[in-house]
């Protein structure tokens, strides 16, 4: 994880611009539709805080965590509630959140780490709480997205990830897929905690 943290710390401004350009507006609206006014939301992997800012503007009690000091500094610099935390080691009180948003983060976690993180999410969500996660469809891992520069990227088989989600206590609500320039297929999943 050190190489991932180092990459994001050294490229914080570029990553911030890129994440704003790739904002998942439709997914954000769908996520909002599953929550009540004032719901407590965790942006897990908040980066520079673009989505976190949107949650706050929508009236949610939102907080974010990210493993990159530099990106959290950017988010905090705009007045957002964000802190540095390794998602794999996060420990929240049971039933803390109504919703958890985890966009474009799982690509940096092995399947074993994803299993652990989904367990953390299950505990942190209230019963019937909503989870959004996204991942790159495929198999295996490599350095950088598409083999380019950057940290190791993990891809997951669609059905295998859905099975892992069910094993972790979640029920699928909705699934979407989108192919990005360069041919990567991203899968977005909305799920509900039992």
Secondary structure, 3 states (H helix, E strand, C coil): CHHHHHHHHHCHHHHHHHHHHCCCHHHHHHHHHCCCCCCEEEEECCCCCHHHHHHHHCCCEEEEEECCHHHHHHHHHCCCCEEECCHHHCCCCCCCEEEEEECCCHHHCCHHHHHHHHHHHHHHEEEEEEEEEEEEECCCEEECHHHCCCCEEEEECHHHHHHHHHHCCEEEEEEEEEECCCCCEEEEEEEEEC
